[in-house]
Amino acid sequence: MSHSGNQAEAQNGGAHGNITEPQITRPDVGNKVAVVLGAQWGDEGKGKVVDLLAQDADIVCRCQGGNNAGHTVVVDSVEYDFHLLPSGIINPDVTAFIGNGVVIHLPGLFEEAEKNEHKGKSLKGWEKRLIISDRAHIVFDFHQAVDGVQEQQRQEQAGKNLGTTKKGIGPVYSAKAARSGLRICDLLADFNDFSERYKVLAHQYKAMYPTLEIDIEGELLRLKNYVERVKPMVRDGVYYMHKALHGPPKKILVEGANAALLDIDFGTYPFVTSSNCTVGGVCTGLGMPPQNVGDVFGVVKAYTTRVGIGAFPSEQSNDIGELLQTRGKEVGVTTGRKRRCGWLDLVLIRYAHMINGFTALALTKLDILDVFPEIKVGVSYTVDGQLIPHFPANQEVLQRVEVQYETLPGWSSDTSATRTFQELPKNAQKYVRYIEGHLGVPVKWIGVGKSRESMIQLF
């Protein structure tokens, strides 16, 4: 170093001088959230797992989707159906939070709450325990009408539709991406501004779909009537989550809607939903950092089901599929449509695990397999005789996939009354261990019936 450099250094107090470096310590991460996600095509029984975990939770959150989701919870022989409300709200000590990633049809929300409130006492006082993010987008009645028109057009033009729930979910997420959507914060601000923007959006849709009938004034009047009802529930969601994560210790649970194979990016596109129902949707849908994600529980049905059309490699269009459908009472909670049924497909669950990083699994509806003398499990895919290591993105390729199965012995006995793993028949235990071994993920719960009590906990 030159002399002048040394001089300058000396004047500044030497190489390190007397300047005190600020001490930056790694910030405390705060509370972790436990996440429950579907690992197949939805309908895996997530509601039951959430209900179990919500028994000692403080906050239960929804981060994506809308009232296209359907979660059934049975408490004291009363069956509750949830579509928009986090099903954890059934615990009277829980605060339910609907995050910014959820799209909300306000009439649907209040109708659902009132219907469930009449069924039993578990939902009393729900309005005081529900918090809604001000950044959540609103589903209007015309979004639902547009959904129906789009499905009809697909049927006429392509000979098949997507099989949506016609709840307006796709159109409202489209409006969100096109930056023409309206949010809860807009509804609660200046109602005249909101009305103008609503009318512009309504006229855009009318221009696109001339047959569409929209009762503009009628819907605006209904929305205005919701303002005072919804206002006490609305918070800045990011600030709310931050305080929940960094306040006193809290048990926070996230209830995913839909499932990995219905994810807009990773699902069997285009036969998917319009939101990210994999783990990334938790951070974007609630406004929280990834370091606060704790356990990620994947919910897996002991066989595979799918509502609507789209590729389904392990589907059994035969007596086996019919038996699974009738024994499992496989009918969609939201649509009422019969579910297609097939054997457990470990290729797609491995794929869901690659994306979500499951820390443990809940294996549901094991009892439905009680009558099968042997049970097949899909373990790999071949295309044109070649083994493929991945899950194909392309629908045409997925339609041509041949599933390679392994056959396991059944247990041919009733498991519905079992309450511990040891009580399960040996072959049922082997089936569970086989799944764990193949995926490298432990099974934490096994479902053998509809009620809360019929979940066997392993650890």
KOLNUVEX-29496 format. One record per residue (C-alpha): z, x, y. Coordinates in Angstrom, 2 decimals. Layout:
N
<pz Z px X py Y> $
...
This chain:
459
<pz 0.00 px 0.00 py 0.00> $
<pz -0.74 px 1.32 py 3.52> $
<pz 1.98 px 2.42 py 5.93> $
<pz 1.35 px -0.55 py 8.25> $
<pz 1.78 px -2.88 py 5.29> $
<pz 5.18 px -1.31 py 4.49> $
<pz 6.21 px -1.64 py 8.12> $
<pz 5.27 px -5.34 py 8.18> $
<pz 7.14 px -5.83 py 4.94> $
<pz 10.22 px -4.12 py 6.34> $
<pz 10.14 px -6.29 py 9.44> $
<pz 10.04 px -9.37 py 7.21> $
<pz 13.09 px -8.27 py 5.30> $
<pz 11.52 px -6.33 py 2.43> $
<pz 9.43 px -7.57 py -0.43> $
<pz 11.78 px -10.44 py -1.07> $
<pz 13.54 px -10.28 py 2.28> $
<pz 16.52 px -12.42 py 3.08> $
<pz 14.58 px -15.68 py 2.94> $
<pz 16.39 px -17.99 py 0.55> $
<pz 14.02 px -19.67 py -1.86> $
<pz 14.64 px -23.41 py -2.18> $
<pz 16.16 px -24.23 py -5.55> $
<pz 13.91 px -26.83 py -7.22> $
<pz 15.39 px -28.21 py -10.37> $
<pz 13.48 px -30.31 py -12.84> $
<pz 14.09 px -33.93 py -11.83> $
<pz 15.96 px -36.19 py -14.20> $
<pz 13.45 px -38.27 py -16.16> $
<pz 15.68 px -41.33 py -16.11> $
<pz 15.68 px -44.20 py -18.59> $
<pz 13.04 px -44.30 py -21.31> $
<pz 11.17 px -47.44 py -22.26> $
<pz 10.57 px -48.50 py -25.86> $
<pz 7.09 px -49.91 py -26.42> $
<pz 5.93 px -52.43 py -29.05> $
<pz 2.16 px -52.41 py -29.66> $
<pz -0.20 px -54.13 py -32.08> $
<pz -1.93 px -51.66 py -34.42> $
<pz -4.72 px -53.93 py -35.71> $
<pz -6.59 px -56.89 py -34.15> $
<pz -3.53 px -58.70 py -32.84> $
<pz -1.45 px -61.37 py -34.61> $
<pz 0.64 px -58.70 py -36.37> $
<pz 3.96 px -60.36 py -35.54> $
<pz 4.86 px -58.40 py -32.39> $
<pz 6.93 px -61.32 py -31.07> $
<pz 9.38 px -61.00 py -33.95> $
<pz 9.81 px -57.23 py -33.42> $
<pz 10.31 px -57.73 py -29.68> $
<pz 12.81 px -60.52 py -30.36> $
<pz 14.78 px -58.17 py -32.61> $
<pz 14.82 px -55.33 py -30.07> $
<pz 15.49 px -57.72 py -27.18> $
<pz 18.88 px -58.59 py -28.68> $
<pz 20.41 px -55.66 py -26.84> $
<pz 17.76 px -55.00 py -24.18> $
<pz 18.35 px -55.30 py -20.44> $
<pz 14.71 px -55.68 py -19.33> $
<pz 11.65 px -56.81 py -21.31> $
<pz 8.24 px -56.22 py -19.69> $
<pz 4.66 px -57.39 py -20.15> $
<pz 2.12 px -54.83 py -18.90> $
<pz -1.34 px -56.34 py -19.56> $
<pz -3.29 px -59.37 py -20.73> $
<pz -2.65 px -62.95 py -19.75> $
<pz -2.07 px -66.25 py -21.50> $
<pz -4.71 px -65.22 py -24.04> $
<pz -1.79 px -63.63 py -25.90> $
<pz 0.30 px -65.63 py -28.33> $
<pz 3.73 px -64.54 py -29.58> $
<pz 5.80 px -66.76 py -31.86> $
<pz 9.57 px -66.36 py -32.11> $
<pz 11.81 px -68.42 py -34.42> $
<pz 15.49 px -68.71 py -33.42> $
<pz 17.93 px -71.09 py -35.18> $
<pz 14.95 px -72.82 py -36.87> $
<pz 13.37 px -73.51 py -33.45> $
<pz 9.85 px -72.08 py -33.04> $
<pz 9.02 px -70.85 py -29.53> $
<pz 5.45 px -69.98 py -28.47> $
<pz 4.95 px -67.50 py -25.66> $
<pz 1.65 px -66.68 py -23.95> $
<pz 2.51 px -65.22 py -20.53> $
<pz 6.28 px -64.93 py -20.54> $
<pz 7.67 px -61.85 py -22.27> $
<pz 9.14 px -63.28 py -25.48> $
<pz 12.33 px -61.25 py -24.89> $
<pz 13.26 px -63.85 py -22.25> $
<pz 14.77 px -65.82 py -25.12> $
<pz 17.83 px -63.56 py -24.84> $
<pz 19.86 px -65.10 py -21.97> $
<pz 21.03 px -61.63 py -20.85> $
<pz 17.50 px -60.23 py -20.48> $
<pz 15.52 px -59.86 py -17.26> $
<pz 11.83 px -60.47 py -17.97> $
<pz 9.29 px -58.55 py -15.88> $
<pz 5.59 px -59.39 py -15.61> $
<pz 3.85 px -56.23 py -14.39> $
<pz 0.83 px -55.67 py -12.15> $
<pz -1.50 px -55.22 py -15.15> $
<pz -0.95 px -58.83 py -16.25> $
<pz -3.22 px -61.61 py -14.96> $
<pz -1.34 px -64.83 py -14.23> $
<pz -2.45 px -68.44 py -14.40> $
<pz 0.40 px -70.08 py -12.47> $
<pz 0.07 px -73.61 py -13.91> $
<pz -0.01 px -72.04 py -17.39> $
<pz 3.14 px -70.00 py -16.67> $
<pz 5.25 px -72.97 py -15.54> $
<pz 3.88 px -75.25 py -18.25> $
<pz 4.73 px -72.69 py -20.95> $
<pz 8.26 px -72.17 py -19.61> $
<pz 8.97 px -75.90 py -19.41> $
<pz 7.55 px -76.60 py -22.88> $
<pz 9.75 px -73.89 py -24.45> $
<pz 12.76 px -74.95 py -22.37> $
<pz 12.63 px -78.42 py -23.95> $
<pz 12.66 px -76.94 py -27.46> $
<pz 16.08 px -75.32 py -27.28> $
<pz 18.76 px -73.90 py -25.04> $
<pz 17.59 px -70.26 py -25.26> $
<pz 15.36 px -70.56 py -22.19> $
<pz 17.82 px -72.22 py -19.82> $
<pz 17.81 px -70.56 py -16.39> $
<pz 14.56 px -68.67 py -17.11> $
<pz 13.48 px -68.88 py -13.43> $
<pz 16.44 px -66.73 py -12.38> $
<pz 15.62 px -64.12 py -15.03> $
<pz 11.90 px -63.68 py -14.39> $
<pz 10.48 px -61.05 py -12.04> $
<pz 6.77 px -60.90 py -11.21> $
<pz 4.94 px -57.92 py -9.68> $
<pz 3.36 px -58.73 py -6.34> $
<pz 0.29 px -56.72 py -7.43> $
<pz -0.51 px -58.95 py -10.43> $
<pz -3.88 px -60.74 py -10.16> $
<pz -4.13 px -64.53 py -10.22> $
<pz -6.22 px -66.45 py -12.77> $
<pz -7.73 px -69.51 py -11.09> $
<pz -8.88 px -72.67 py -12.86> $
<pz -12.47 px -71.71 py -12.04> $
<pz -12.04 px -68.40 py -13.92> $
<pz -11.26 px -70.48 py -17.01> $
<pz -14.30 px -72.68 py -16.40> $
<pz -16.49 px -69.57 py -15.92> $
<pz -15.17 px -68.16 py -19.22> $
<pz -16.41 px -71.30 py -20.99> $
<pz -19.82 px -71.19 py -19.26> $
<pz -20.27 px -67.48 py -20.12> $
<pz -19.47 px -68.12 py -23.77> $
<pz -21.98 px -70.98 py -23.85> $
<pz -24.65 px -68.75 py -22.28> $
<pz -24.01 px -65.97 py -24.82> $
<pz -24.37 px -68.49 py -27.63> $
<pz -27.67 px -69.81 py -26.22> $
<pz -29.14 px -66.40 py -25.33> $
<pz -27.94 px -64.16 py -28.15> $
<pz -27.10 px -66.70 py -30.84> $
<pz -23.44 px -65.62 py -30.82> $
<pz -20.57 px -65.51 py -28.36> $
<pz -17.62 px -63.12 py -28.05> $
<pz -15.08 px -65.65 py -29.27> $
<pz -12.88 px -65.47 py -26.16> $
<pz -9.84 px -67.72 py -25.72> $
<pz -11.53 px -69.31 py -22.64> $
<pz -8.36 px -68.66 py -20.66> $
<pz -10.32 px -66.94 py -17.85> $
<pz -9.06 px -63.47 py -18.74> $
<pz -12.44 px -61.67 py -18.76> $
<pz -13.64 px -63.22 py -15.49> $
<pz -10.42 px -62.38 py -13.62> $
<pz -10.40 px -58.74 py -14.81> $
<pz -14.10 px -58.60 py -13.80> $
<pz -13.18 px -59.88 py -10.33> $
<pz -10.39 px -57.29 py -10.18> $
<pz -12.84 px -54.47 py -11.02> $
<pz -15.37 px -55.87 py -8.52> $
<pz -12.59 px -55.84 py -5.86> $
<pz -12.92 px -59.52 py -5.13> $
<pz -9.78 px -60.67 py -6.96> $
<pz -6.70 px -62.19 py -5.35> $
<pz -3.16 px -61.13 py -6.12> $
<pz 0.29 px -62.70 py -6.01> $
<pz 1.01 px -60.75 py -2.79> $
<pz -2.04 px -62.45 py -1.17> $
<pz -0.79 px -65.90 py -2.17> $
<pz 2.60 px -65.21 py -0.57> $
<pz 1.15 px -63.77 py 2.66> $
<pz -0.91 px -65.85 py 5.12> $
<pz -2.09 px -68.94 py 3.21> $
<pz -5.06 px -69.49 py 5.55> $
<pz -6.37 px -65.98 py 4.85> $
<pz -5.78 px -66.54 py 1.15> $
<pz -7.68 px -69.86 py 1.27> $
<pz -10.68 px -68.23 py 2.97> $
<pz -10.87 px -65.47 py 0.39> $
<pz -10.43 px -68.01 py -2.41> $
<pz -13.36 px -70.08 py -1.05> $
<pz -15.61 px -67.00 py -0.80> $
<pz -14.85 px -66.17 py -4.45> $
<pz -15.38 px -69.78 py -5.57> $
<pz -18.77 px -69.92 py -3.81> $
<pz -19.80 px -66.60 py -5.40> $
<pz -19.18 px -68.10 py -8.83> $
<pz -20.99 px -71.33 py -7.92> $
<pz -24.01 px -69.28 py -6.85> $
<pz -23.96 px -67.41 py -10.20> $
<pz -23.34 px -70.52 py -12.32> $
<pz -24.95 px -73.55 py -10.65> $
<pz -23.53 px -75.98 py -13.26> $
<pz -19.97 px -74.93 py -12.40> $
<pz -17.81 px -77.61 py -10.85> $
<pz -14.91 px -76.35 py -8.74> $
<pz -12.33 px -78.58 py -7.08> $
<pz -11.69 px -76.13 py -4.22> $
<pz -9.34 px -78.24 py -2.10> $
<pz -7.50 px -79.60 py -5.14> $
<pz -6.75 px -76.16 py -6.56> $
<pz -5.72 px -74.75 py -3.17> $
<pz -3.27 px -77.61 py -2.76> $
<pz -1.78 px -76.93 py -6.21> $
<pz -1.50 px -73.21 py -5.44> $
<pz 0.24 px -73.95 py -2.14> $
<pz 2.80 px -76.02 py -4.06> $
<pz 3.57 px -73.00 py -6.27> $
<pz 4.30 px -70.69 py -3.32> $
<pz 7.95 px -71.71 py -2.83> $
<pz 8.61 px -71.84 py -6.59> $
<pz 7.20 px -68.41 py -7.31> $
<pz 8.42 px -66.59 py -4.17> $
<pz 12.02 px -65.90 py -5.38> $
<pz 10.62 px -64.21 py -8.53> $
<pz 8.22 px -61.82 py -6.81> $
<pz 9.09 px -58.15 py -6.15> $
<pz 7.27 px -54.94 py -5.36> $
<pz 6.76 px -54.00 py -9.02> $
<pz 6.55 px -50.23 py -8.54> $
<pz 9.82 px -50.10 py -6.62> $
<pz 11.47 px -52.46 py -9.12> $
<pz 10.46 px -50.29 py -12.10> $
<pz 11.49 px -47.09 py -10.31> $
<pz 14.97 px -48.48 py -9.65> $
<pz 15.23 px -49.69 py -13.26> $
<pz 14.21 px -46.27 py -14.60> $
<pz 16.43 px -44.24 py -12.30> $
<pz 19.48 px -46.46 py -11.94> $
<pz 22.33 px -46.83 py -14.46> $
<pz 21.43 px -46.50 py -18.18> $
<pz 19.33 px -49.48 py -19.24> $
<pz 17.48 px -50.51 py -22.37> $
<pz 13.94 px -51.33 py -21.28> $
<pz 11.42 px -52.79 py -23.70> $
<pz 7.66 px -53.19 py -23.21> $
<pz 5.92 px -55.93 py -25.12> $
<pz 2.23 px -55.19 py -25.63> $
<pz -0.17 px -58.11 py -25.91> $
<pz -3.30 px -58.10 py -28.12> $
<pz -3.74 px -54.82 py -30.08> $
<pz -5.41 px -51.41 py -30.40> $
<pz -8.66 px -52.72 py -31.95> $
<pz -8.98 px -55.21 py -29.08> $
<pz -8.53 px -52.57 py -26.35> $
<pz -11.33 px -52.59 py -23.73> $
<pz -11.93 px -48.83 py -24.26> $
<pz -10.92 px -48.21 py -27.86> $
<pz -11.42 px -51.56 py -29.58> $
<pz -14.43 px -52.90 py -31.49> $
<pz -16.46 px -53.32 py -28.29> $
<pz -17.81 px -55.76 py -27.14> $
<pz -15.58 px -58.00 py -29.31> $
<pz -12.48 px -56.95 py -27.42> $
<pz -10.13 px -58.17 py -24.71> $
<pz -10.48 px -57.07 py -21.06> $
<pz -7.40 px -54.87 py -20.69> $
<pz -5.92 px -51.68 py -22.13> $
<pz -3.56 px -52.80 py -24.87> $
<pz -2.92 px -49.24 py -26.03> $
<pz -0.11 px -47.04 py -24.72> $
<pz -1.91 px -45.96 py -21.50> $
<pz -1.81 px -49.58 py -20.32> $
<pz 1.98 px -49.34 py -20.16> $
<pz 1.91 px -46.79 py -17.32> $
<pz -0.91 px -48.42 py -15.35> $
<pz 0.28 px -51.96 py -16.04> $
<pz 3.86 px -51.38 py -14.88> $
<pz 3.48 px -48.51 py -12.39> $
<pz 5.58 px -45.90 py -14.18> $
<pz 5.12 px -42.25 py -15.22> $
<pz 4.27 px -41.25 py -18.79> $
<pz 7.44 px -39.16 py -19.18> $
<pz 9.43 px -42.41 py -19.22> $
<pz 7.67 px -43.65 py -22.34> $
<pz 10.10 px -43.26 py -25.25> $
<pz 9.60 px -44.74 py -28.71> $
<pz 6.23 px -46.36 py -29.41> $
<pz 6.54 px -48.87 py -32.25> $
<pz 3.30 px -49.92 py -33.95> $
<pz 3.30 px -53.36 py -35.55> $
<pz 1.22 px -53.53 py -38.72> $
<pz 0.63 px -56.61 py -40.86> $
<pz 0.86 px -55.80 py -44.60> $
<pz -2.80 px -56.86 py -44.83> $
<pz -5.47 px -57.27 py -42.11> $
<pz -6.53 px -60.32 py -40.08> $
<pz -8.95 px -60.95 py -37.28> $
<pz -9.69 px -63.99 py -35.11> $
<pz -13.30 px -64.63 py -34.07> $
<pz -16.37 px -62.53 py -34.76> $
<pz -16.97 px -58.78 py -34.84> $
<pz -16.97 px -56.10 py -37.54> $
<pz -14.15 px -56.28 py -40.08> $
<pz -14.70 px -53.64 py -42.81> $
<pz -11.90 px -54.70 py -45.22> $
<pz -12.53 px -58.46 py -44.90> $
<pz -12.38 px -60.43 py -48.15> $
<pz -14.76 px -63.42 py -47.91> $
<pz -13.56 px -64.66 py -51.28> $
<pz -10.55 px -66.12 py -53.11> $
<pz -8.38 px -63.16 py -52.03> $
<pz -9.15 px -63.78 py -48.35> $
<pz -8.50 px -67.50 py -48.79> $
<pz -5.19 px -66.89 py -50.54> $
<pz -4.05 px -64.52 py -47.77> $
<pz -5.12 px -67.11 py -45.17> $
<pz -3.26 px -70.02 py -46.75> $
<pz -0.14 px -68.09 py -47.80> $
<pz 0.07 px -66.35 py -44.44> $
<pz -0.68 px -69.59 py -42.50> $
<pz -3.20 px -67.46 py -40.63> $
<pz -4.11 px -69.62 py -37.63> $
<pz -4.31 px -68.24 py -34.06> $
<pz -1.31 px -69.15 py -31.84> $
<pz -3.50 px -69.40 py -28.73> $
<pz -6.79 px -70.66 py -30.19> $
<pz -5.78 px -72.60 py -33.30> $
<pz -8.70 px -70.90 py -35.09> $
<pz -8.41 px -69.76 py -38.72> $
<pz -8.02 px -66.00 py -39.00> $
<pz -10.32 px -63.96 py -41.21> $
<pz -8.31 px -62.01 py -43.81> $
<pz -8.66 px -58.82 py -45.81> $
<pz -6.82 px -55.90 py -47.38> $
<pz -4.78 px -53.41 py -45.36> $
<pz -7.12 px -50.88 py -43.70> $
<pz -5.36 px -47.55 py -43.16> $
<pz -8.44 px -46.01 py -41.49> $
<pz -8.09 px -48.29 py -38.48> $
<pz -4.29 px -47.88 py -38.36> $
<pz -4.73 px -44.09 py -38.41> $
<pz -7.16 px -44.52 py -35.51> $
<pz -4.63 px -46.69 py -33.61> $
<pz -2.00 px -43.98 py -34.27> $
<pz -4.32 px -41.27 py -32.83> $
<pz -4.43 px -43.19 py -29.56> $
<pz -0.86 px -44.47 py -29.36> $
<pz 1.23 px -41.83 py -31.13> $
<pz 3.49 px -44.27 py -32.99> $
<pz 7.02 px -42.99 py -33.56> $
<pz 7.73 px -45.70 py -36.16> $
<pz 6.11 px -48.80 py -37.65> $
<pz 7.12 px -52.39 py -38.25> $
<pz 5.40 px -53.69 py -41.39> $
<pz 5.26 px -57.49 py -41.23> $
<pz 4.49 px -60.31 py -43.68> $
<pz 5.06 px -58.22 py -46.81> $
<pz 6.13 px -61.42 py -48.59> $
<pz 2.58 px -62.81 py -48.35> $
<pz 1.53 px -60.20 py -50.95> $
<pz 4.20 px -61.38 py -53.45> $
<pz 1.69 px -63.22 py -55.68> $
<pz -0.93 px -60.49 py -56.06> $
<pz -0.95 px -58.66 py -59.43> $
<pz -2.67 px -55.72 py -57.74> $
<pz -3.15 px -54.80 py -54.11> $
<pz -5.95 px -52.78 py -52.57> $
<pz -5.57 px -50.47 py -49.58> $
<pz -8.53 px -49.12 py -47.58> $
<pz -8.12 px -45.34 py -47.29> $
<pz -11.50 px -44.02 py -46.07> $
<pz -14.96 px -45.07 py -44.85> $
<pz -18.40 px -43.99 py -45.98> $
<pz -21.67 px -44.65 py -44.17> $
<pz -24.88 px -44.19 py -46.21> $
<pz -22.79 px -42.52 py -48.89> $
<pz -21.31 px -39.97 py -46.48> $
<pz -17.56 px -39.85 py -45.86> $
<pz -16.78 px -40.15 py -42.13> $
<pz -13.52 px -38.79 py -40.69> $
<pz -13.43 px -41.04 py -37.62> $
<pz -13.50 px -44.74 py -36.73> $
<pz -17.07 px -45.60 py -35.56> $
<pz -17.53 px -46.75 py -31.97> $
<pz -20.85 px -48.48 py -32.60> $
<pz -20.72 px -52.04 py -33.92> $
<pz -23.91 px -51.70 py -35.97> $
<pz -22.53 px -48.61 py -37.71> $
<pz -19.18 px -50.35 py -38.29> $
<pz -20.98 px -53.28 py -39.92> $
<pz -22.51 px -50.84 py -42.45> $
<pz -19.26 px -49.08 py -43.30> $
<pz -18.17 px -49.15 py -46.93> $
<pz -14.42 px -49.05 py -47.41> $
<pz -13.04 px -46.80 py -50.15> $
<pz -9.98 px -48.46 py -51.68> $
<pz -7.04 px -47.33 py -53.71> $
<pz -5.48 px -49.94 py -55.98> $
<pz -1.70 px -50.25 py -56.15> $
<pz 0.28 px -52.42 py -58.58> $
<pz 1.65 px -55.68 py -57.18> $
<pz 5.24 px -56.85 py -57.71> $
<pz 4.64 px -60.53 py -58.57> $
<pz 8.07 px -61.64 py -57.40> $
<pz 9.54 px -63.41 py -54.36> $
<pz 10.73 px -60.99 py -51.63> $
<pz 11.56 px -63.60 py -48.97> $
<pz 15.32 px -63.50 py -49.63> $
<pz 15.63 px -59.69 py -49.67> $
<pz 17.63 px -58.18 py -46.82> $
<pz 17.69 px -54.47 py -47.73> $
<pz 15.01 px -52.00 py -48.79> $
<pz 16.84 px -51.35 py -52.07> $
<pz 16.64 px -55.06 py -52.97> $
<pz 12.83 px -55.04 py -52.77> $
<pz 10.97 px -54.80 py -56.10> $
<pz 10.09 px -51.18 py -57.00> $
<pz 6.35 px -51.74 py -56.48> $
<pz 6.97 px -53.26 py -53.05> $
<pz 9.02 px -50.16 py -52.15> $
<pz 6.15 px -47.98 py -53.41> $
<pz 3.66 px -49.93 py -51.26> $
<pz 5.76 px -49.23 py -48.14> $
<pz 6.19 px -45.54 py -49.06> $
<pz 2.45 px -45.23 py -49.75> $
<pz 1.66 px -46.48 py -46.21> $
<pz 4.20 px -44.08 py -44.68> $
<pz 2.84 px -41.14 py -46.67> $
<pz -0.76 px -41.88 py -45.71> $
<pz -0.06 px -42.24 py -41.99> $
<pz 2.77 px -39.75 py -41.59> $
<pz 4.77 px -42.37 py -39.68> $
<pz 8.05 px -43.88 py -40.91> $
<pz 8.38 px -47.64 py -41.44> $
<pz 11.47 px -48.79 py -39.52> $
<pz 11.29 px -52.54 py -40.21> $
<pz 9.83 px -54.73 py -42.94> $
<pz 9.22 px -58.43 py -42.33> $
<pz 9.60 px -60.81 py -45.29> $
<pz 9.65 px -64.19 py -43.52> $
<pz 9.48 px -66.03 py -40.20> $
<pz 13.10 px -66.01 py -39.07> $
<pz 14.94 px -63.32 py -37.14> $
<pz 17.12 px -62.62 py -40.21> $
<pz 14.12 px -61.79 py -42.42> $
<pz 13.48 px -58.39 py -40.82> $
<pz 14.75 px -55.58 py -43.02> $
<pz 15.77 px -52.51 py -41.01> $
<pz 15.42 px -49.17 py -42.78> $
<pz 17.01 px -46.81 py -40.24> $
